Amino acid sequence: MSIWWNNWADFWAMGKHGVYVWGSYGVAALLLVAEIWQARRARQQALQEVRLTRLAADGSPGEST
């Protein structure tokens, strides 16, 4: 088996291992996207928590002092 293919179909088939090769790439890509999404979501939640904490420490706008 060589690394050179005769046509695109052979390339995508990867010597009959294409399902495993491209499936692995797909799973890895999906996990990377999920990790980025989760990190952004966690950042937004942390920023919201900081805003709420600062607001509670400064006093609510409706409170009379």
Secondary structure, 3 states (H helix, E strand, C coil): CCCCCCCHHHHHHCCCCHHHHHHHHHHHHHHHHHHHHHHHHHHHHHHHHHHHHHHHHHCCCCCCC
